[in-house]
Amino acid sequence: MLFLLSLIFIGIIAYEVPMLIKKKMWRELAAFSVLLIIGMFYSYGHVLELPLPNPTKVVEAVFKPISAYIEKILS
C-alpha cells in the first residue's frame, strides 16, 4: 500500500510541478507544495495507522471566534 501511495504522489508531482516551474508560478508552487506535504503526512499516517491530530479542531479554533463575532453583530 505504501508503494502505491508513493506512486500516486510521484505521479501528481510529475504532472503538476513542471508546468508550475515552466510558467514561473512560484506562489502557486509553494501553496501546492505545502498542501501536498500535508496530504502526504495524513495519507502515510493513515496507512501506517499512526495517531493523527484531528484537523477539524484546528478549523474550529480558527472560525469559532469569527462565528461568535458575527453572531454578536446579528443579534
PQR file with spaces between the fields and no chain letter, atoms N, CA, C, O and H, PARSE charges and radii, in Angstrom:
ATOM       1  N    MET     1       0.815   -1.191    0.000 -0.4000 1.5000
ATOM       2  CA   MET     1       0.000    0.000    0.000 -0.0000 2.0000
ATOM       3  C    MET     1       0.864    1.262    0.000  0.5500 1.7000
ATOM       4  O    MET     1       0.543    2.246   -0.667 -0.5500 1.4000
ATOM       5  N    LEU     2       1.967    1.220    0.760 -0.4000 1.5000
ATOM       6  CA   LEU     2       2.859    2.383    0.775 -0.0000 2.0000
ATOM       7  C    LEU     2       3.457    2.642   -0.603  0.5500 1.7000
ATOM       8  O    LEU     2       3.611    3.790   -1.018 -0.5500 1.4000
ATOM       9  H    LEU     2       2.227    0.420    1.302  0.4000 1.0000
ATOM      10  N    PHE     3       3.789    1.575   -1.300 -0.4000 1.5000
ATOM      11  CA   PHE     3       4.355    1.718   -2.640 -0.0000 2.0000
ATOM      12  C    PHE     3       3.351    2.375   -3.590  0.5500 1.7000
ATOM      13  O    PHE     3       3.709    3.273   -4.353 -0.5500 1.4000
ATOM      14  H    PHE     3       3.664    0.642   -0.963  0.4000 1.0000
ATOM      15  N    LEU     4       2.118    1.932   -3.541 -0.4000 1.5000
ATOM      16  CA   LEU     4       1.075    2.507   -4.392 -0.0000 2.0000
ATOM      17  C    LEU     4       0.830    3.971   -4.047  0.5500 1.7000
ATOM      18  O    LEU     4       0.682    4.807   -4.938 -0.5500 1.4000
ATOM      19  H    LEU     4       1.827    1.203   -2.921  0.4000 1.0000
ATOM      20  N    LEU     5       0.788    4.276   -2.766 -0.4000 1.5000
ATOM      21  CA   LEU     5       0.594    5.658   -2.331 -0.0000 2.0000
ATOM      22  C    LEU     5       1.750    6.540   -2.796  0.5500 1.7000
ATOM      23  O    LEU     5       1.539    7.667   -3.243 -0.5500 1.4000
ATOM      24  H    LEU     5       0.908    3.596   -2.042  0.4000 1.0000
ATOM      25  N    SER     6       2.961    6.023   -2.688 -0.4000 1.5000
ATOM      26  CA   SER     6       4.131    6.769   -3.153 -0.0000 2.0000
ATOM      27  C    SER     6       4.065    7.004   -4.661  0.5500 1.7000
ATOM      28  O    SER     6       4.403    8.089   -5.135 -0.5500 1.4000
ATOM      29  H    SER     6       3.132    5.107   -2.324  0.4000 1.0000
ATOM      30  N    LEU     7       3.634    6.000   -5.411 -0.4000 1.5000
ATOM      31  CA   LEU     7       3.493    6.167   -6.867 -0.0000 2.0000
ATOM      32  C    LEU     7       2.457    7.238   -7.214  0.5500 1.7000
ATOM      33  O    LEU     7       2.653    8.016   -8.147 -0.5500 1.4000
ATOM      34  H    LEU     7       3.360    5.118   -5.026  0.4000 1.0000
ATOM      35  N    ILE     8       1.383    7.274   -6.478 -0.4000 1.5000
ATOM      36  CA   ILE     8       0.342    8.283   -6.723 -0.0000 2.0000
ATOM      37  C    ILE     8       0.896    9.678   -6.473  0.5500 1.7000
ATOM      38  O    ILE     8       0.683   10.582   -7.282 -0.5500 1.4000
ATOM      39  H    ILE     8       1.224    6.642   -5.720  0.4000 1.0000
ATOM      40  N    PHE     9       1.602    9.864   -5.366 -0.4000 1.5000
ATOM      41  CA   PHE     9       2.166   11.185   -5.080 -0.0000 2.0000
ATOM      42  C    PHE     9       3.245   11.565   -6.089  0.5500 1.7000
ATOM      43  O    PHE     9       3.336   12.728   -6.483 -0.5500 1.4000
ATOM      44  H    PHE     9       1.774    9.130   -4.709  0.4000 1.0000
ATOM      45  N    ILE    10       4.051   10.616   -6.508 -0.4000 1.5000
ATOM      46  CA   ILE    10       5.065   10.899   -7.529 -0.0000 2.0000
ATOM      47  C    ILE    10       4.391   11.294   -8.842  0.5500 1.7000
ATOM      48  O    ILE    10       4.861   12.198   -9.532 -0.5500 1.4000
ATOM      49  H    ILE    10       3.976    9.671   -6.188  0.4000 1.0000
ATOM      50  N    GLY    11       3.296   10.625   -9.187 -0.4000 1.5000
ATOM      51  CA   GLY    11       2.560   10.976  -10.400 -0.0000 2.0000
ATOM      52  C    GLY    11       1.971   12.372  -10.328  0.5500 1.7000
ATOM      53  O    GLY    11       2.027   13.120  -11.304 -0.5500 1.4000
ATOM      54  H    GLY    11       2.914    9.891   -8.626  0.4000 1.0000
ATOM      55  N    ILE    12       1.410   12.729   -9.186 -0.4000 1.5000
ATOM      56  CA   ILE    12       0.852   14.078   -9.015 -0.0000 2.0000
ATOM      57  C    ILE    12       1.951   15.122   -9.148  0.5500 1.7000
ATOM      58  O    ILE    12       1.771   16.136   -9.822 -0.5500 1.4000
ATOM      59  H    ILE    12       1.365   12.121   -8.393  0.4000 1.0000
ATOM      60  N    ILE    13       3.083   14.877   -8.510 -0.4000 1.5000
ATOM      61  CA   ILE    13       4.202   15.821   -8.585 -0.0000 2.0000
ATOM      62  C    ILE    13       4.718   15.920  -10.017  0.5500 1.7000
ATOM      63  O    ILE    13       4.970   17.023  -10.504 -0.5500 1.4000
ATOM      64  H    ILE    13       3.229   14.053   -7.962  0.4000 1.0000
ATOM      65  N    ALA    14       4.879   14.795  -10.694 -0.4000 1.5000
ATOM      66  CA   ALA    14       5.395   14.791  -12.071 -0.0000 2.0000
ATOM      67  C    ALA    14       4.444   15.504  -13.027  0.5500 1.7000
ATOM      68  O    ALA    14       4.888   16.076  -14.022 -0.5500 1.4000
ATOM      69  H    ALA    14       4.675   13.899  -10.299  0.4000 1.0000
ATOM      70  N    TYR    15       3.153   15.477  -12.742 -0.4000 1.5000
ATOM      71  CA   TYR    15       2.171   16.121  -13.617 -0.0000 2.0000
ATOM      72  C    TYR    15       2.077   17.621  -13.364  0.5500 1.7000
ATOM      73  O    TYR    15       1.957   18.397  -14.312 -0.5500 1.4000
ATOM      74  H    TYR    15       2.793   15.012  -11.934  0.4000 1.0000
ATOM      75  N    GLU    16       2.129   18.041  -12.108 -0.4000 1.5000
ATOM      76  CA   GLU    16       1.869   19.432  -11.762 -0.0000 2.0000
ATOM      77  C    GLU    16       3.108   20.323  -11.719  0.5500 1.7000
ATOM      78  O    GLU    16       3.084   21.441  -12.234 -0.5500 1.4000
ATOM      79  H    GLU    16       2.226   17.410  -11.337  0.4000 1.0000
ATOM      80  N    VAL    17       4.170   19.847  -11.121 -0.4000 1.5000
ATOM      81  CA   VAL    17       5.324   20.704  -10.834 -0.0000 2.0000
ATOM      82  C    VAL    17       6.010   21.243  -12.091  0.5500 1.7000
ATOM      83  O    VAL    17       6.304   22.438  -12.130 -0.5500 1.4000
ATOM      84  H    VAL    17       4.190   18.939  -10.703  0.4000 1.0000
ATOM      85  N    PRO    18       6.281   20.438  -13.115 -0.5600 1.5000
ATOM      86  CA   PRO    18       6.957   21.010  -14.293  0.2800 2.0000
ATOM      87  C    PRO    18       6.196   22.175  -14.930  0.5500 1.7000
ATOM      88  O    PRO    18       6.811   23.143  -15.377 -0.5500 1.4000
ATOM      89  N    MET    19       4.864   22.091  -14.976 -0.4000 1.5000
ATOM      90  CA   MET    19       4.083   23.181  -15.547 -0.0000 2.0000
ATOM      91  C    MET    19       4.194   24.441  -14.687  0.5500 1.7000
ATOM      92  O    MET    19       4.319   25.546  -15.216 -0.5500 1.4000
ATOM      93  H    MET    19       4.364   21.305  -14.613  0.4000 1.0000
ATOM      94  N    LEU    20       4.150   24.277  -13.382 -0.4000 1.5000
ATOM      95  CA   LEU    20       4.255   25.425  -12.487 -0.0000 2.0000
ATOM      96  C    LEU    20       5.631   26.083  -12.604  0.5500 1.7000
ATOM      97  O    LEU    20       5.736   27.309  -12.576 -0.5500 1.4000
ATOM      98  H    LEU    20       4.049   23.379  -12.953  0.4000 1.0000
ATOM      99  N    ILE    21       6.660   25.295  -12.733 -0.4000 1.5000
ATOM     100  CA   ILE    21       8.008   25.842  -12.885 -0.0000 2.0000
ATOM     101  C    ILE    21       8.155   26.513  -14.249  0.5500 1.7000
ATOM     102  O    ILE    21       8.730   27.597  -14.354 -0.5500 1.4000
ATOM     103  H    ILE    21       6.575   24.299  -12.756  0.4000 1.0000
ATOM     104  N    LYS    22       7.641   25.874  -15.279 -0.4000 1.5000
ATOM     105  CA   LYS    22       7.752   26.427  -16.649 -0.0000 2.0000
ATOM     106  C    LYS    22       7.063   27.777  -16.743  0.5500 1.7000
ATOM     107  O    LYS    22       7.577   28.693  -17.385 -0.5500 1.4000
ATOM     108  H    LYS    22       7.175   24.993  -15.194  0.4000 1.0000
ATOM     109  N    LYS    23       5.903   27.909  -16.109 -0.4000 1.5000
ATOM     110  CA   LYS    23       5.152   29.174  -16.134 -0.0000 2.0000
ATOM     111  C    LYS    23       5.605   30.149  -15.047  0.5500 1.7000
ATOM     112  O    LYS    23       5.042   31.235  -14.907 -0.5500 1.4000
ATOM     113  H    LYS    23       5.486   27.164  -15.587  0.4000 1.0000
ATOM     114  N    LYS    24       6.621   29.757  -14.283 -0.4000 1.5000
ATOM     115  CA   LYS    24       7.174   30.569  -13.197 -0.0000 2.0000
ATOM     116  C    LYS    24       6.094   31.006  -12.204  0.5500 1.7000
ATOM     117  O    LYS    24       6.028   32.171  -11.810 -0.5500 1.4000
ATOM     118  H    LYS    24       7.078   28.874  -14.397  0.4000 1.0000
ATOM     119  N    MET    25       5.268   30.071  -11.819 -0.4000 1.5000
ATOM     120  CA   MET    25       4.200   30.311  -10.859 -0.0000 2.0000
ATOM     121  C    MET    25       4.703   29.900   -9.470  0.5500 1.7000
ATOM     122  O    MET    25       4.306   28.866   -8.934 -0.5500 1.4000
ATOM     123  H    MET    25       5.322   29.125  -12.140  0.4000 1.0000
ATOM     124  N    TRP    26       5.583   30.730   -8.899 -0.4000 1.5000
ATOM     125  CA   TRP    26       6.278   30.360   -7.672 -0.0000 2.0000
ATOM     126  C    TRP    26       5.344   30.309   -6.461  0.5500 1.7000
ATOM     127  O    TRP    26       5.482   29.421   -5.620 -0.5500 1.4000
ATOM     128  H    TRP    26       5.906   31.570   -9.335  0.4000 1.0000
ATOM     129  N    ARG    27       4.417   31.226   -6.359 -0.4000 1.5000
ATOM     130  CA   ARG    27       3.490   31.212   -5.221 -0.0000 2.0000
ATOM     131  C    ARG    27       2.570   29.997   -5.282  0.5500 1.7000
ATOM     132  O    ARG    27       2.296   29.362   -4.264 -0.5500 1.4000
ATOM     133  H    ARG    27       4.305   31.948   -7.042  0.4000 1.0000
ATOM     134  N    GLU    28       2.103   29.684   -6.470 -0.4000 1.5000
ATOM     135  CA   GLU    28       1.258   28.502   -6.631 -0.0000 2.0000
ATOM     136  C    GLU    28       2.039   27.227   -6.320  0.5500 1.7000
ATOM     137  O    GLU    28       1.503   26.286   -5.733 -0.5500 1.4000
ATOM     138  H    GLU    28       2.326   30.199   -7.298  0.4000 1.0000
ATOM     139  N    LEU    29       3.308   27.207   -6.721 -0.4000 1.5000
ATOM     140  CA   LEU    29       4.164   26.061   -6.423 -0.0000 2.0000
ATOM     141  C    LEU    29       4.361   25.911   -4.912  0.5500 1.7000
ATOM     142  O    LEU    29       4.350   24.797   -4.387 -0.5500 1.4000
ATOM     143  H    LEU    29       3.743   27.971   -7.198  0.4000 1.0000
ATOM     144  N    ALA    30       4.540   27.025   -4.227 -0.4000 1.5000
ATOM     145  CA   ALA    30       4.698   26.972   -2.766 -0.0000 2.0000
ATOM     146  C    ALA    30       3.409   26.470   -2.105  0.5500 1.7000
ATOM     147  O    ALA    30       3.455   25.617   -1.218 -0.5500 1.4000
ATOM     148  H    ALA    30       4.549   27.929   -4.653  0.4000 1.0000
ATOM     149  N    ALA    31       2.268   26.998   -2.536 -0.4000 1.5000
ATOM     150  CA   ALA    31       0.990   26.557   -1.970 -0.0000 2.0000
ATOM     151  C    ALA    31       0.750   25.078   -2.276  0.5500 1.7000
ATOM     152  O    ALA    31       0.315   24.322   -1.408 -0.5500 1.4000
ATOM     153  H    ALA    31       2.231   27.691   -3.256  0.4000 1.0000
ATOM     154  N    PHE    32       1.032   24.676   -3.500 -0.4000 1.5000
ATOM     155  CA   PHE    32       0.886   23.279   -3.902 -0.0000 2.0000
ATOM     156  C    PHE    32       1.769   22.391   -3.030  0.5500 1.7000
ATOM     157  O    PHE    32       1.332   21.337   -2.568 -0.5500 1.4000
ATOM     158  H    PHE    32       1.385   25.290   -4.205  0.4000 1.0000
ATOM     159  N    SER    33       2.996   22.812   -2.809 -0.4000 1.5000
ATOM     160  CA   SER    33       3.933   22.016   -2.020 -0.0000 2.0000
ATOM     161  C    SER    33       3.456   21.858   -0.578  0.5500 1.7000
ATOM     162  O    SER    33       3.506   20.763   -0.018 -0.5500 1.4000
ATOM     163  H    SER    33       3.351   23.669   -3.184  0.4000 1.0000
ATOM     164  N    VAL    34       2.997   22.950    0.016 -0.4000 1.5000
ATOM     165  CA   VAL    34       2.522   22.884    1.404 -0.0000 2.0000
ATOM     166  C    VAL    34       1.320   21.951    1.515  0.5500 1.7000
ATOM     167  O    VAL    34       1.271   21.093    2.396 -0.5500 1.4000
ATOM     168  H    VAL    34       2.956   23.840   -0.438  0.4000 1.0000
ATOM     169  N    LEU    35       0.358   22.124    0.624 -0.4000 1.5000
ATOM     170  CA   LEU    35      -0.839   21.276    0.673 -0.0000 2.0000
ATOM     171  C    LEU    35      -0.511   19.811    0.377  0.5500 1.7000
ATOM     172  O    LEU    35      -1.090   18.907    0.979 -0.5500 1.4000
ATOM     173  H    LEU    35       0.398   22.822   -0.091  0.4000 1.0000
ATOM     174  N    LEU    36       0.415   19.585   -0.546 -0.4000 1.5000
ATOM     175  CA   LEU    36       0.799   18.213   -0.864 -0.0000 2.0000
ATOM     176  C    LEU    36       1.523   17.558    0.311  0.5500 1.7000
ATOM     177  O    LEU    36       1.299   16.383    0.600 -0.5500 1.4000
ATOM     178  H    LEU    36       0.885   20.320   -1.034  0.4000 1.0000
ATOM     179  N    ILE    37       2.380   18.303    0.982 -0.4000 1.5000
ATOM     180  CA   ILE    37       3.088   17.755    2.144 -0.0000 2.0000
ATOM     181  C    ILE    37       2.106   17.415    3.257  0.5500 1.7000
ATOM     182  O    ILE    37       2.235   16.375    3.902 -0.5500 1.4000
ATOM     183  H    ILE    37       2.563   19.258    0.747  0.4000 1.0000
ATOM     184  N    ILE    38       1.131   18.281    3.486 -0.4000 1.5000
ATOM     185  CA   ILE    38       0.104   17.984    4.494 -0.0000 2.0000
ATOM     186  C    ILE    38      -0.672   16.735    4.091  0.5500 1.7000
ATOM     187  O    ILE    38      -0.930   15.865    4.922 -0.5500 1.4000
ATOM     188  H    ILE    38       1.026   19.126    2.962  0.4000 1.0000
ATOM     189  N    GLY    39      -1.039   16.649    2.825 -0.4000 1.5000
ATOM     190  CA   GLY    39      -1.755   15.477    2.335 -0.0000 2.0000
ATOM     191  C    GLY    39      -0.926   14.206    2.449  0.5500 1.7000
ATOM     192  O    GLY    39      -1.447   13.147    2.797 -0.5500 1.4000
ATOM     193  H    GLY    39      -0.829   17.357    2.150  0.4000 1.0000
ATOM     194  N    MET    40       0.360   14.315    2.157 -0.4000 1.5000
ATOM     195  CA   MET    40       1.235   13.151    2.283 -0.0000 2.0000
ATOM     196  C    MET    40       1.360   12.721    3.739  0.5500 1.7000
ATOM     197  O    MET    40       1.329   11.528    4.043 -0.5500 1.4000
ATOM     198  H    MET    40       0.783   15.175    1.874  0.4000 1.0000
ATOM     199  N    PHE    41       1.499   13.686    4.631 -0.4000 1.5000
ATOM     200  CA   PHE    41       1.603   13.397    6.059 -0.0000 2.0000
ATOM     201  C    PHE    41       0.386   12.609    6.535  0.5500 1.7000
ATOM     202  O    PHE    41       0.525   11.577    7.191 -0.5500 1.4000
ATOM     203  H    PHE    41       1.524   14.654    4.383  0.4000 1.0000
ATOM     204  N    TYR    42      -0.797   13.098    6.204 -0.4000 1.5000
ATOM     205  CA   TYR    42      -2.010   12.421    6.646 -0.0000 2.0000
ATOM     206  C    TYR    42      -2.213   11.082    5.935  0.5500 1.7000
ATOM     207  O    TYR    42      -2.676   10.122    6.552 -0.5500 1.4000
ATOM     208  H    TYR    42      -0.910   13.937    5.671  0.4000 1.0000
ATOM     209  N    SER    43      -1.882   11.008    4.678 -0.4000 1.5000
ATOM     210  CA   SER    43      -2.057    9.757    3.942 -0.0000 2.0000
ATOM     211  C    SER    43      -1.142    8.656    4.468  0.5500 1.7000
ATOM     212  O    SER    43      -1.590    7.538    4.726 -0.5500 1.4000
ATOM     213  H    SER    43      -1.507   11.788    4.177  0.4000 1.0000
ATOM     214  N    TYR    44       0.135    8.973    4.627 -0.4000 1.5000
ATOM     215  CA   TYR    44       1.062    7.974    5.154 -0.0000 2.0000
ATOM     216  C    TYR    44       0.711    7.619    6.598  0.5500 1.7000
ATOM     217  O    TYR    44       0.801    6.457    6.995 -0.5500 1.4000
ATOM     218  H    TYR    44       0.500    9.880    4.417  0.4000 1.0000
ATOM     219  N    GLY    45       0.315    8.614    7.374 -0.4000 1.5000
ATOM     220  CA   GLY    45      -0.092    8.336    8.747 -0.0000 2.0000
ATOM     221  C    GLY    45      -1.290    7.416    8.821  0.5500 1.7000
ATOM     222  O    GLY    45      -1.355    6.530    9.674 -0.5500 1.4000
ATOM     223  H    GLY    45       0.243    9.557    7.051  0.4000 1.0000
ATOM     224  N    HIS    46      -2.243    7.630    7.919 -0.4000 1.5000
ATOM     225  CA   HIS    46      -3.432    6.778    7.890 -0.0000 2.0000
ATOM     226  C    HIS    46      -3.070    5.347    7.483  0.5500 1.7000
ATOM     227  O    HIS    46      -3.546    4.384    8.085 -0.5500 1.4000
ATOM     228  H    HIS    46      -2.190    8.349    7.227  0.4000 1.0000
ATOM     229  N    VAL    47      -2.237    5.219    6.471 -0.4000 1.5000
ATOM     230  CA   VAL    47      -1.840    3.884    6.007 -0.0000 2.0000
ATOM     231  C    VAL    47      -1.044    3.147    7.082  0.5500 1.7000
ATOM     232  O    VAL    47      -1.207    1.940    7.258 -0.5500 1.4000
ATOM     233  H    VAL    47      -1.851    6.001    5.982  0.4000 1.0000
ATOM     234  N    LEU    48      -0.191    3.865    7.796 -0.4000 1.5000
ATOM     235  CA   LEU    48       0.626    3.253    8.842 -0.0000 2.0000
ATOM     236  C    LEU    48      -0.106    3.170   10.184  0.5500 1.7000
ATOM     237  O    LEU    48       0.457    2.706   11.175 -0.5500 1.4000
ATOM     238  H    LEU    48      -0.059    4.846    7.654  0.4000 1.0000
ATOM     239  N    GLU    49      -1.350    3.618   10.210 -0.4000 1.5000
ATOM     240  CA   GLU    49      -2.197    3.595   11.401 -0.0000 2.0000
ATOM     241  C    GLU    49      -1.558    4.326   12.579  0.5500 1.7000
ATOM     242  O    GLU    49      -1.561    3.835   13.708 -0.5500 1.4000
ATOM     243  H    GLU    49      -1.808    3.995    9.405  0.4000 1.0000
ATOM     244  N    LEU    50      -1.013    5.505   12.297 -0.4000 1.5000
ATOM     245  CA   LEU    50      -0.437    6.349   13.334 -0.0000 2.0000
ATOM     246  C    LEU    50      -1.521    7.240   13.924  0.5500 1.7000
ATOM     247  O    LEU    50      -2.491    7.565   13.239 -0.5500 1.4000
ATOM     248  H    LEU    50      -1.010    5.904   11.380  0.4000 1.0000
ATOM     249  N    PRO    51      -1.371    7.642   15.188 -0.5600 1.5000
ATOM     250  CA   PRO    51      -2.337    8.592   15.753  0.2800 2.0000
ATOM     251  C    PRO    51      -2.107    9.978   15.134  0.5500 1.7000
ATOM     252  O    PRO    51      -1.018   10.540   15.250 -0.5500 1.4000
ATOM     253  N    LEU    52      -3.118   10.512   14.490 -0.4000 1.5000
ATOM     254  CA   LEU    52      -3.002   11.794   13.795 -0.0000 2.0000
ATOM     255  C    LEU    52      -3.846   12.850   14.491  0.5500 1.7000
ATOM     256  O    LEU    52      -4.903   12.541   15.042 -0.5500 1.4000
ATOM     257  H    LEU    52      -4.003   10.056   14.396  0.4000 1.0000
ATOM     258  N    PRO    53      -3.379   14.102   14.468 -0.5600 1.5000
ATOM     259  CA   PRO    53      -4.199   15.163   15.018  0.2800 2.0000
ATOM     260  C    PRO    53      -5.430   15.385   14.144  0.5500 1.7000
ATOM     261  O    PRO    53      -5.385   15.205   12.927 -0.5500 1.4000
ATOM     262  N    ASN    54      -6.521   15.776   14.782 -0.4000 1.5000
ATOM     263  CA   ASN    54      -7.765   15.988   14.067 -0.0000 2.0000
ATOM     264  C    ASN    54      -7.781   17.399   13.467  0.5500 1.7000
ATOM     265  O    ASN    54      -7.760   18.373   14.219 -0.5500 1.4000
ATOM     266  H    ASN    54      -6.557   15.923   15.771  0.4000 1.0000
ATOM     267  N    PRO    55      -7.816   17.535   12.138 -0.5600 1.5000
ATOM     268  CA   PRO    55      -7.801   18.870   11.532  0.2800 2.0000
ATOM     269  C    PRO    55      -9.074   19.658   11.807  0.5500 1.7000
ATOM     270  O    PRO    55      -9.076   20.881   11.669 -0.5500 1.4000
ATOM     271  N    THR    56     -10.143   18.998   12.187 -0.4000 1.5000
ATOM     272  CA   THR    56     -11.387   19.689   12.500 -0.0000 2.0000
ATOM     273  C    THR    56     -11.207   20.616   13.693  0.5500 1.7000
ATOM     274  O    THR    56     -11.805   21.691   13.736 -0.5500 1.4000
ATOM     275  H    THR    56     -10.142   18.004   12.299  0.4000 1.0000
ATOM     276  N    LYS    57     -10.406   20.219   14.644 -0.4000 1.5000
ATOM     277  CA   LYS    57     -10.174   21.049   15.825 -0.0000 2.0000
ATOM     278  C    LYS    57      -9.448   22.342   15.463  0.5500 1.7000
ATOM     279  O    LYS    57      -9.718   23.390   16.050 -0.5500 1.4000
ATOM     280  H    LYS    57      -9.921   19.346   14.609  0.4000 1.0000
ATOM     281  N    VAL    58      -8.539   22.274   14.511 -0.4000 1.5000
ATOM     282  CA   VAL    58      -7.827   23.477   14.070 -0.0000 2.0000
ATOM     283  C    VAL    58      -8.804   24.431   13.379  0.5500 1.7000
ATOM     284  O    VAL    58      -8.804   25.632   13.652 -0.5500 1.4000
ATOM     285  H    VAL    58      -8.320   21.423   14.035  0.4000 1.0000
ATOM     286  N    VAL    59      -9.621   23.900   12.498 -0.4000 1.5000
ATOM     287  CA   VAL    59     -10.610   24.726   11.793 -0.0000 2.0000
ATOM     288  C    VAL    59     -11.583   25.343   12.792  0.5500 1.7000
ATOM     289  O    VAL    59     -11.944   26.514   12.677 -0.5500 1.4000
ATOM     290  H    VAL    59      -9.621   22.925   12.277  0.4000 1.0000
ATOM     291  N    GLU    60     -11.998   24.558   13.758 -0.4000 1.5000
ATOM     292  CA   GLU    60     -12.915   25.044   14.789 -0.0000 2.0000
ATOM     293  C    GLU    60     -12.276   26.178   15.591  0.5500 1.7000
ATOM     294  O    GLU    60     -12.930   27.183   15.869 -0.5500 1.4000
ATOM     295  H    GLU    60     -11.705   23.607   13.851  0.4000 1.0000
ATOM     296  N    ALA    61     -11.022   26.028   15.957 -0.4000 1.5000
ATOM     297  CA   ALA    61     -10.330   27.051   16.737 -0.0000 2.0000
ATOM     298  C    ALA    61     -10.195   28.348   15.955  0.5500 1.7000
ATOM     299  O    ALA    61     -10.235   29.431   16.540 -0.5500 1.4000
ATOM     300  H    ALA    61     -10.491   25.212   15.731  0.4000 1.0000
ATOM     301  N    VAL    62     -10.036   28.253   14.646 -0.4000 1.5000
ATOM     302  CA   VAL    62      -9.887   29.444   13.821 -0.0000 2.0000
ATOM     303  C    VAL    62     -11.222   30.152   13.627  0.5500 1.7000
ATOM     304  O    VAL    62     -11.298   31.375   13.736 -0.5500 1.4000
ATOM     305  H    VAL    62     -10.004   27.374   14.171  0.4000 1.0000
ATOM     306  N    PHE    63     -12.268   29.391   13.341 -0.4000 1.5000
ATOM     307  CA   PHE    63     -13.533   30.002   12.961 -0.0000 2.0000
ATOM     308  C    PHE    63     -14.496   30.248   14.118  0.5500 1.7000
ATOM     309  O    PHE    63     -15.476   30.971   13.941 -0.5500 1.4000
ATOM     310  H    PHE    63     -12.205   28.397   13.252  0.4000 1.0000
ATOM     311  N    LYS    64     -14.258   29.686   15.273 -0.4000 1.5000
ATOM     312  CA   LYS    64     -15.166   29.886   16.403 -0.0000 2.0000
ATOM     313  C    LYS    64     -15.228   31.362   16.828  0.5500 1.7000
ATOM     314  O    LYS    64     -16.329   31.874   17.026 -0.5500 1.4000
ATOM     315  H    LYS    64     -13.461   29.098   15.417  0.4000 1.0000
ATOM     316  N    PRO    65     -14.098   32.064   16.975 -0.5600 1.5000
ATOM     317  CA   PRO    65     -14.191   33.486   17.324  0.2800 2.0000
ATOM     318  C    PRO    65     -14.881   34.321   16.243  0.5500 1.7000
ATOM     319  O    PRO    65     -15.609   35.267   16.544 -0.5500 1.4000
ATOM     320  N    ILE    66     -14.644   33.960   14.996 -0.4000 1.5000
ATOM     321  CA   ILE    66     -15.268   34.696   13.894 -0.0000 2.0000
ATOM     322  C    ILE    66     -16.772   34.490   13.911  0.5500 1.7000
ATOM     323  O    ILE    66     -17.532   35.445   13.751 -0.5500 1.4000
ATOM     324  H    ILE    66     -14.053   33.192   14.752  0.4000 1.0000
ATOM     325  N    SER    67     -17.205   33.260   14.102 -0.4000 1.5000
ATOM     326  CA   SER    67     -18.648   32.995   14.127 -0.0000 2.0000
ATOM     327  C    SER    67     -19.298   33.635   15.354  0.5500 1.7000
ATOM     328  O    SER    67     -20.438   34.092   15.274 -0.5500 1.4000
ATOM     329  H    SER    67     -16.588   32.484   14.231  0.4000 1.0000
ATOM     330  N    ALA    68     -18.594   33.674   16.486 -0.4000 1.5000
ATOM     331  CA   ALA    68     -19.139   34.333   17.676 -0.0000 2.0000
ATOM     332  C    ALA    68     -19.285   35.826   17.434  0.5500 1.7000
ATOM     333  O    ALA    68     -20.266   36.431   17.867 -0.5500 1.4000
ATOM     334  H    ALA    68     -17.668   33.302   16.550  0.4000 1.0000
ATOM     335  N    TYR    69     -18.325   36.423   16.750 -0.4000 1.5000
ATOM     336  CA   TYR    69     -18.388   37.850   16.433 -0.0000 2.0000
ATOM     337  C    TYR    69     -19.554   38.155   15.487  0.5500 1.7000
ATOM     338  O    TYR    69     -20.287   39.121   15.696 -0.5500 1.4000
ATOM     339  H    TYR    69     -17.528   35.932   16.398  0.4000 1.0000
ATOM     340  N    ILE    70     -19.719   37.347   14.468 -0.4000 1.5000
ATOM     341  CA   ILE    70     -20.812   37.551   13.515 -0.0000 2.0000
ATOM     342  C    ILE    70     -22.157   37.334   14.210  0.5500 1.7000
ATOM     343  O    ILE    70     -23.110   38.071   13.957 -0.5500 1.4000
ATOM     344  H    ILE    70     -19.123   36.562   14.299  0.4000 1.0000
ATOM     345  N    GLU    71     -22.236   36.354   15.061 -0.4000 1.5000
ATOM     346  CA   GLU    71     -23.476   36.091   15.803 -0.0000 2.0000
ATOM     347  C    GLU    71     -23.811   37.277   16.709  0.5500 1.7000
ATOM     348  O    GLU    71     -24.975   37.654   16.840 -0.5500 1.4000
ATOM     349  H    GLU    71     -21.462   35.756   15.266  0.4000 1.0000
ATOM     350  N    LYS    72     -22.785   37.861   17.331 -0.4000 1.5000
ATOM     351  CA   LYS    72     -22.985   39.019   18.203 -0.0000 2.0000
ATOM     352  C    LYS    72     -23.504   40.212   17.401  0.5500 1.7000
ATOM     353  O    LYS    72     -24.383   40.937   17.865 -0.5500 1.4000
ATOM     354  H    LYS    72     -21.839   37.554   17.224  0.4000 1.0000
ATOM     355  N    ILE    73     -22.968   40.413   16.215 -0.4000 1.5000
ATOM     356  CA   ILE    73     -23.396   41.520   15.358 -0.0000 2.0000
ATOM     357  C    ILE    73     -24.850   41.329   14.917  0.5500 1.7000
ATOM     358  O    ILE    73     -25.621   42.288   14.903 -0.5500 1.4000
ATOM     359  H    ILE    73     -22.254   39.823   15.838  0.4000 1.0000
ATOM     360  N    LEU    74     -25.227   40.104   14.560 -0.4000 1.5000
ATOM     361  CA   LEU    74     -26.545   39.847   14.019 -0.0000 2.0000
ATOM     362  C    LEU    74     -27.629   39.781   15.089  0.5500 1.7000
ATOM     363  O    LEU    74     -28.808   39.883   14.752 -0.5500 1.4000
ATOM     364  H    LEU    74     -24.601   39.325   14.572  0.4000 1.0000
ATOM     365  N    SER    75     -27.279   39.614   16.368 -0.4000 1.5000
ATOM     366  CA   SER    75     -28.330   39.537   17.382 -0.0000 2.0000
ATOM     367  C    SER    75     -28.653   40.871   17.969  0.5500 1.7000
ATOM     368  O    SER    75     -29.519   40.970   18.838 -0.5500 1.4000
ATOM     369  H    SER    75     -26.321   39.530   16.642  0.4000 1.0000
